[in-house]
Amino acid sequence: MPTSGPERGLERLRLCAGLLVALACLSACGAARLPPGRSEQARAVAPLVAEAERALAEADYDTAVASYRKAYAHTPWNLRLKRALAVAHAERAAAERDRGGFTGLRAAERDLGAALELLPDEPALLRSLAVVLVEQASLELDPVRAGVLRETARALAPDVVEAAPLGSLALERRLELAYELAREGRLEAALDDLERLHAVHPEHTDVTLLLARTQVRQGGERAAAGQHRGAGVCFERALELYAGLENCATGACDTQELALAHQNRIIAWLNANRRDEAGRALEDAERAGLRFPELRKALGEH
């Protein structure tokens, strides 16, 4: 028999049979006779429940969580809705964890924490949170922070920690993971990991260069989406990173790559109606030996 949407999400998080059995009996749990007056309340939230179920089936986890939360707030005595809301949080956690990187893992941690507030003694959720914390620890460059994450996970599910390898991933492996995230278009997660790597290893040229190029790509995507101010911030950060590279300072960087980043920075600020920033960006480009006469004309400077 095919599993339900909630069960699929919980399985992805390696949840144990106990919770799956509990989920399987949701209908039976909800079928108990309601106290006087409460059946009317339950009917009143039926549209919210239907909306949440549709959203969950379509993997629209934000809507599912929001609708179940509203329904449960109106009927806090309804244990079926309480469990359904916890499942929606677990479903969203599974999707967030699949995103990879610190960004996805932290989001998964938050959702599993919310699920555990509803079902604090559910072993399967405790194990799932332990898995997420151990995965965060494996990406953590700070050994103290990694140790805290592992100890927190140990308190939730000791066997999960014992089965996980100790210590952080090597720098090169971390860099490979960030590259894969960027290649797959998961730019937020890639940038999150790369900024952490750069903070610890500012001298590592490959980290800095990949971070700069990923910022440029993020800037391009934001510009295409009409988020011109956000695009300008990305291009600013990219050029700051390029400037910190020794081979760029000596003129050994890819000149076309640098010229494109400068040009896009100016255009982003112009499109954002931030003429002061655009003017400063143009001056920086000219100091780097670049000339953009059309952009200078657009700024009204002859």
C-alpha positions as CSV (number, residue, x, y, z in Angstrom):
1,M,0.0,0.0,0.0
2,P,1.4,3.5,-0.8
3,T,2.4,5.5,2.2
4,S,0.7,8.8,2.9
5,G,2.3,12.2,2.4
6,P,3.1,12.6,6.1
7,E,4.6,9.1,6.3
8,R,6.8,9.7,3.3
9,G,8.3,12.8,4.9
10,L,8.9,11.0,8.2
11,E,10.6,8.1,6.4
12,R,12.9,10.5,4.7
13,L,14.0,11.7,8.1
14,R,14.7,8.0,9.2
15,L,11.9,8.0,11.7
16,C,11.3,4.8,13.5
17,A,8.3,2.6,13.4
18,G,6.8,3.9,16.6
19,L,5.7,7.2,15.1
20,L,4.6,5.6,11.8
21,V,2.3,3.4,13.8
22,A,1.0,6.5,15.6
23,L,0.4,8.3,12.4
24,A,-1.4,5.3,10.9
25,C,-4.0,5.5,13.7
26,L,-4.7,9.3,13.2
27,S,-8.2,8.6,11.9
28,A,-9.0,6.3,14.8
29,C,-7.6,8.8,17.3
30,G,-9.7,11.6,15.8
31,A,-12.8,9.5,15.7
32,A,-13.4,9.7,19.4
33,R,-16.7,11.2,20.6
34,L,-16.2,15.0,21.0
35,P,-17.5,16.9,24.1
36,P,-20.7,19.0,23.6
37,G,-20.1,22.0,21.3
38,R,-16.7,20.9,20.1
39,S,-18.0,19.0,17.1
40,E,-19.2,22.4,15.8
41,Q,-15.7,23.9,16.3
42,A,-14.2,20.9,14.4
43,R,-16.6,21.6,11.5
44,A,-15.6,25.2,11.5
45,V,-11.9,24.4,10.9
46,A,-12.6,21.8,8.2
47,P,-11.7,24.2,5.4
48,L,-8.4,24.9,7.0
49,V,-7.7,21.2,7.4
50,A,-8.7,20.5,3.8
51,E,-6.3,23.3,2.6
52,A,-3.5,21.9,4.7
53,E,-4.0,18.4,3.3
54,R,-4.0,19.6,-0.3
55,A,-0.9,21.6,0.4
56,L,0.9,18.7,2.0
57,A,0.0,16.5,-1.0
58,E,1.5,19.1,-3.3
59,A,4.6,19.5,-1.2
60,D,3.6,23.1,-0.3
61,Y,4.9,22.7,3.3
62,D,4.7,26.4,4.3
63,T,0.9,26.5,3.5
64,A,0.4,23.1,5.2
65,V,2.1,24.2,8.4
66,A,0.3,27.6,8.5
67,S,-3.1,26.0,7.9
68,Y,-2.7,23.2,10.4
69,R,-1.4,25.7,12.9
70,K,-4.5,27.9,12.5
71,A,-6.8,24.9,12.7
72,Y,-5.1,23.6,15.9
73,A,-5.1,27.1,17.5
74,H,-8.9,27.1,17.1
75,T,-9.3,23.6,18.5
76,P,-6.4,23.0,20.9
77,W,-8.1,20.0,22.4
78,N,-7.9,18.2,19.0
79,L,-5.1,15.6,19.3
80,R,-5.4,14.6,15.7
81,L,-4.7,18.1,14.5
82,K,-1.8,18.4,17.0
83,R,-0.2,15.3,15.5
84,A,-0.9,16.5,11.9
85,L,0.8,19.8,12.6
86,A,3.8,17.9,14.0
87,V,3.9,15.8,10.8
88,A,3.7,18.9,8.6
89,H,6.7,20.3,10.4
90,A,8.6,17.0,10.0
91,E,7.7,17.0,6.2
92,R,9.1,20.5,5.8
93,A,12.2,19.5,7.8
94,A,12.8,16.6,5.4
95,A,12.6,19.0,2.4
96,E,14.9,21.5,4.1
97,R,17.4,18.9,5.0
98,D,17.5,17.8,1.3
99,R,18.6,21.3,0.4
100,G,21.9,20.6,2.0
101,G,24.4,22.9,3.7
102,F,24.1,24.8,6.9
103,T,21.0,26.7,5.7
104,G,18.9,23.6,5.1
105,L,20.1,21.9,8.2
106,R,19.4,24.8,10.5
107,A,15.9,25.2,9.0
108,A,15.3,21.4,9.5
109,E,16.5,21.8,13.1
110,R,13.9,24.6,13.7
111,D,11.1,22.5,12.2
112,L,11.9,19.4,14.2
113,G,12.1,21.5,17.3
114,A,8.6,22.8,16.6
115,A,7.4,19.3,16.0
116,L,8.9,18.2,19.4
117,E,7.2,21.0,21.2
118,L,4.0,19.3,20.1
119,L,5.2,15.7,20.6
120,P,8.0,16.0,23.1
121,D,8.4,12.3,23.8
122,E,8.3,11.0,20.3
123,P,11.4,8.9,19.9
124,A,11.4,9.1,16.1
125,L,11.5,12.9,16.1
126,L,14.2,12.9,18.7
127,R,16.3,10.6,16.5
128,S,15.7,12.8,13.5
129,L,16.8,15.9,15.3
130,A,19.9,14.1,16.5
131,V,20.7,13.1,12.8
132,V,20.4,16.8,11.7
133,L,22.6,18.0,14.6
134,V,25.3,15.4,13.8
135,E,25.2,16.5,10.2
136,Q,25.6,20.1,11.2
137,A,28.6,19.1,13.4
138,S,30.3,17.4,10.4
139,L,30.1,20.7,8.5
140,E,31.2,22.8,11.5
141,L,34.8,24.1,11.3
142,D,34.8,25.3,14.9
143,P,35.6,22.2,16.9
144,V,34.0,23.7,20.1
145,R,30.8,24.3,18.2
146,A,30.9,20.9,16.6
147,G,31.4,19.3,20.0
148,V,28.3,21.1,21.4
149,L,26.2,19.9,18.5
150,R,27.3,16.3,19.0
151,E,26.7,16.4,22.7
152,T,23.2,17.9,22.2
153,A,22.5,15.1,19.7
154,R,23.9,12.5,22.1
155,A,21.3,13.6,24.7
156,L,18.6,13.0,22.2
157,A,19.7,9.7,20.7
158,P,23.1,8.3,21.8
159,D,23.2,5.6,19.2
160,V,23.0,8.1,16.3
161,V,26.1,9.9,17.6
162,E,28.0,6.7,18.1
163,A,27.3,5.6,14.5
164,A,28.4,8.9,13.1
165,P,32.1,9.7,12.2
166,L,33.8,12.1,14.5
167,G,35.1,15.5,13.5
168,S,34.6,18.0,10.7
169,L,34.9,17.2,7.1
170,A,38.3,18.2,5.5
171,L,38.4,21.7,4.0
172,E,38.7,20.3,0.4
173,R,35.6,18.1,1.0
174,R,33.7,21.1,2.3
175,L,34.7,23.1,-0.8
176,E,33.5,20.2,-3.0
177,L,30.2,20.2,-1.2
178,A,29.8,23.9,-1.7
179,Y,30.7,23.6,-5.4
180,E,28.0,20.9,-5.8
181,L,25.4,23.1,-4.1
182,A,26.3,26.0,-6.5
183,R,26.3,23.7,-9.5
184,E,22.8,22.5,-8.6
185,G,21.5,26.0,-8.3
186,R,21.2,26.0,-4.5
187,L,23.0,29.3,-4.2
188,E,21.8,30.3,-0.7
189,A,23.1,27.1,0.8
190,A,26.4,27.3,-1.2
191,L,27.0,30.9,-0.1
192,D,26.2,30.1,3.5
193,D,28.8,27.4,3.5
194,L,31.4,29.4,1.5
195,E,31.1,32.4,3.8
196,R,31.8,30.2,6.8
197,L,34.8,28.6,5.0
198,H,36.1,32.0,4.0
199,A,35.8,33.3,7.6
200,V,38.1,30.5,8.8
201,H,40.4,30.3,5.8
202,P,40.6,33.8,4.2
203,E,44.0,32.8,2.7
204,H,42.5,29.9,0.7
205,T,42.4,31.2,-2.9
206,D,39.9,28.5,-4.1
207,V,37.4,29.3,-1.4
208,T,37.6,33.0,-2.1
209,L,37.3,32.6,-5.8
210,L,34.4,30.2,-5.6
211,L,32.6,32.5,-3.2
212,A,33.2,35.5,-5.4
213,R,31.9,33.7,-8.5
214,T,28.9,32.4,-6.6
215,Q,28.1,35.9,-5.4
216,V,28.2,37.1,-9.1
217,R,25.8,34.3,-10.1
218,Q,23.5,35.1,-7.2
219,G,23.6,38.8,-8.2
220,G,22.6,37.8,-11.8
221,E,19.7,35.8,-10.6
222,R,18.5,38.6,-8.3
223,A,18.8,41.1,-11.1
224,A,16.8,38.9,-13.4
225,A,14.1,38.7,-10.7
226,G,14.0,42.5,-10.5
227,Q,15.7,42.5,-7.0
228,H,18.2,45.2,-8.1
229,R,19.3,46.3,-4.7
230,G,20.0,42.7,-3.6
231,A,21.9,42.2,-6.9
232,G,24.0,45.3,-6.1
233,V,24.9,43.9,-2.7
234,C,26.0,40.6,-4.3
235,F,28.2,42.3,-6.9
236,E,29.7,44.5,-4.1
237,R,30.6,41.5,-2.1
238,A,32.0,39.7,-5.2
239,L,34.3,42.6,-6.0
240,E,35.4,42.9,-2.4
241,L,36.5,39.2,-2.6
242,Y,38.2,39.6,-5.9
243,A,40.2,42.6,-4.5
244,G,41.5,40.3,-1.7
245,L,42.9,37.8,-4.1
246,E,46.6,38.4,-4.7
247,N,46.5,37.4,-8.4
248,C,43.7,39.9,-8.9
249,A,45.7,42.7,-7.2
250,T,48.6,42.0,-9.6
251,G,46.3,41.9,-12.7
252,A,46.4,38.1,-13.1
253,C,42.7,37.6,-12.6
254,D,40.4,36.9,-15.6
255,T,39.9,40.5,-16.9
256,Q,36.6,39.6,-18.6
257,E,35.2,38.1,-15.3
258,L,36.2,41.2,-13.4
259,A,34.9,43.6,-16.0
260,L,31.5,41.9,-16.0
261,A,31.3,42.0,-12.2
262,H,32.1,45.8,-12.3
263,Q,29.6,46.4,-15.1
264,N,26.8,44.5,-13.4
265,R,27.4,46.2,-10.1
266,I,26.9,49.7,-11.8
267,I,23.8,48.5,-13.7
268,A,22.3,47.0,-10.6
269,W,22.6,50.2,-8.6
270,L,21.2,52.3,-11.5
271,N,18.2,50.0,-11.8
272,A,17.7,50.3,-8.1
273,N,17.7,54.1,-8.4
274,R,20.7,54.3,-6.2
275,R,22.7,56.8,-8.1
276,D,25.3,57.5,-5.4
277,E,26.2,53.8,-5.2
278,A,26.2,53.6,-9.0
279,G,28.6,56.6,-9.2
280,R,31.0,55.0,-6.6
281,A,30.8,51.7,-8.5
282,L,31.7,53.5,-11.8
283,E,34.6,55.3,-10.1
284,D,35.9,52.0,-8.8
285,A,35.7,50.4,-12.2
286,E,37.6,53.3,-13.8
287,R,40.3,53.1,-11.1
288,A,40.6,49.4,-12.2
289,G,41.3,50.7,-15.7
290,L,37.8,49.9,-17.1
291,R,35.7,52.3,-19.2
292,F,31.9,52.2,-19.5
293,P,31.0,55.3,-21.5
294,E,27.3,54.4,-21.8
295,L,27.0,53.9,-18.1
296,R,28.8,57.2,-17.4
297,K,26.4,58.8,-19.8
298,A,23.4,57.2,-18.0
299,L,24.7,58.8,-14.8
300,G,24.7,62.2,-16.5
301,E,28.5,62.6,-16.1
302,H,30.3,63.7,-19.2
